[in-house]
Amino acid sequence: MAAESSEGEEETKLSGGIQLLTVDDDLTEMGKKAAWSVSSCKPGNGVSSLRDDNLETYWQSDGAQPHLVNIQFQKKVRLQLIVLYVDFKLDESYTPSKVSIRAGDGFHNLKEIKTVELVKPTGWVYLSLSGVDPRDTFVNTFMLQIAVLSNHLNGRDTHVRQIKVYGPRPNPIPHQPFQFTSREFITYSSIR
């Protein structure tokens, strides 16, 4: 169920979550190319817990809402999907209930592109960055910010166990209509 908000960004309600992370082959994980930071954290539950591929660890905020995760890239990248791992059964009032996704060139010009309401999620939650227009399949940006606006049961601090950011896999040969995967196919893909 999606509703249009007054500022033009898309607002969506999501419930549940998927236990197994599955992503299309034409997407690649872009998070390793970024510098990650958070607005606040408890000692031992910092930004590294978001990226360690361990579902037992989590980032725990420590301060006033909104709680922010900042993802900054050295060059402009195309991003298509954000995947969060949250667990209402384990984290209860620490589980995010409303999340805002913002994009821009830096902190000075972030624009909200999507607001999502999570209803007792347990597992991987997929947040597509594609717009209402079918031609808007990705966001071209230097910076992405994930803002936790509120938590379940009016909780103050938040737990997020993992965050993955995906963009389209680049074609190894420009202007080539096919995407060859093996080195041998790439070698014979063009005429000299």
C-alpha positions in Angstrom: 0.0 0.0 0.0 1.6 3.3 -1.1 0.4 6.8 -0.5 1.6 10.1 -1.9 2.7 12.6 0.7 2.5 16.4 0.5 6.1 17.0 -0.4 6.1 14.7 -3.5 8.1 11.8 -2.1 6.7 8.3 -2.0 5.4 6.9 1.3 5.1 3.2 1.7 3.9 0.7 4.4 5.9 -2.5 4.7 5.2 -5.4 7.0 7.1 -8.7 7.6 10.5 -9.2 6.2 12.5 -11.9 4.4 14.8 -14.2 6.2 17.1 -14.9 3.2 18.8 -12.1 1.3 18.3 -12.5 -2.4 19.2 -9.8 -5.0 19.1 -9.8 -8.8 22.3 -10.7 -10.6 22.2 -7.4 -12.4 22.8 -5.6 -9.1 26.1 -5.1 -7.3 26.7 -4.2 -3.6 28.0 -0.6 -3.6 28.5 -0.1 0.2 32.1 -1.1 0.1 32.9 2.0 -2.1 31.5 4.4 0.5 32.4 6.1 3.7 29.9 5.3 6.4 29.0 7.3 9.5 26.2 7.5 12.0 24.7 10.3 14.0 25.4 8.6 17.4 26.1 5.1 18.8 26.5 3.2 22.0 30.1 2.0 22.7 30.7 -1.3 20.8 27.6 -0.8 18.6 28.9 1.6 16.0 28.9 1.8 12.2 31.1 -1.3 11.8 28.2 -3.4 13.2 26.1 -2.4 10.2 28.7 -3.8 7.7 30.1 -6.9 9.4 27.7 -9.4 7.7 26.8 -10.7 11.2 23.1 -10.7 12.0 23.8 -11.0 15.8 25.5 -7.5 15.9 23.7 -4.2 15.5 24.1 -0.5 15.4 22.5 1.1 18.4 21.9 4.8 18.4 22.4 7.0 21.5 20.6 10.3 21.4 17.6 12.2 20.1 15.7 11.3 17.0 16.1 11.3 14.1 18.9 8.7 14.0 21.0 9.0 10.9 23.2 6.7 8.8 25.2 8.6 6.2 26.7 6.9 3.2 29.1 9.0 1.2 30.7 8.1 -2.2 33.8 9.7 -3.7 32.2 9.9 -7.1 28.6 10.0 -8.2 27.0 6.5 -8.2 23.8 5.0 -9.4 21.8 3.3 -6.6 18.7 1.2 -7.0 18.0 -0.7 -3.8 18.6 -0.4 0.0 18.2 -3.5 2.1 17.9 -3.3 5.9 18.0 -6.2 8.4 15.8 -5.4 11.4 14.2 -7.8 13.9 11.1 -6.8 15.9 11.1 -10.1 17.8 14.5 -9.5 19.3 14.7 -5.7 19.4 11.0 -4.7 20.2 11.0 -1.0 20.9 14.4 -0.5 19.3 13.0 -1.5 15.9 12.5 1.3 13.4 8.9 2.0 12.5 9.3 5.0 10.1 12.4 5.5 7.9 13.2 8.3 5.5 15.7 7.9 2.6 17.4 11.1 1.4 19.9 11.7 -1.4 22.1 14.6 -2.6 25.6 15.9 -3.2 26.4 16.3 0.5 24.8 17.3 3.8 23.9 20.8 2.5 21.4 19.6 -0.2 19.9 16.3 0.8 16.4 15.8 -0.6 13.9 13.2 0.8 13.1 10.7 -1.9 11.1 8.1 0.0 9.5 7.6 3.4 8.7 4.0 4.5 6.6 2.8 7.4 7.7 -0.6 8.8 5.1 -2.7 10.6 6.8 -5.2 13.0 9.5 -6.2 10.5 11.7 -9.3 11.1 14.3 -10.0 8.4 15.5 -8.2 5.3 13.4 -5.3 4.2 13.9 -4.1 0.6 13.5 -0.4 -0.1 13.5 0.3 -3.8 14.9 3.7 -4.9 13.0 3.8 -8.2 10.5 6.6 -8.5 6.9 6.7 -9.6 8.0 7.2 -13.2 9.1 3.8 -14.7 12.1 5.6 -16.3 13.4 6.5 -12.8 14.9 3.1 -12.0 17.8 4.4 -9.9 19.1 7.5 -8.0 22.3 9.1 -9.2 24.0 10.6 -6.1 27.1 11.3 -4.1 25.4 10.8 -0.7 22.6 8.7 0.7 21.2 9.3 4.2 18.9 6.8 6.0 17.0 8.6 8.8 15.1 6.6 11.5 12.3 9.0 12.3 10.5 6.8 14.9 10.6 3.4 16.5 8.0 0.8 17.5 6.3 1.2 20.9 7.7 4.8 21.0 11.2 3.6 21.6 14.0 6.2 21.9 17.1 4.5 20.5 17.2 2.2 17.5 18.8 -1.1 16.4 19.6 -1.8 12.8 21.5 -5.1 12.2 22.7 -4.8 8.6 22.4 -2.3 5.7 23.2 -3.2 2.1 23.2 -0.7 -0.8 22.9 -1.9 -4.4 23.3 -0.3 -7.8 23.2 -1.6 -11.3 26.1 -3.8 -12.3 28.2 -1.8 -14.9 28.7 -3.3 -18.3 32.4 -4.2 -18.8 32.3 -3.0 -22.4 30.7 0.3 -23.1 28.1 0.4 -25.9 27.8 -3.4 -25.9 24.2 -4.6 -25.9 25.1 -7.8 -24.1 26.7 -8.3 -20.7 29.3 -11.0 -21.0 30.4 -12.6 -17.8 33.5 -14.6 -18.7 36.8 -13.2 -19.9 36.8 -15.4 -22.9 33.4 -14.1 -24.1 34.6 -10.5 -23.5 37.7 -11.2 -25.6 35.7 -12.3 -28.6 32.8 -9.8 -28.2 34.2 -7.2 -30.6 35.7 -7.2 -34.1 39.1 -5.7 -34.5 
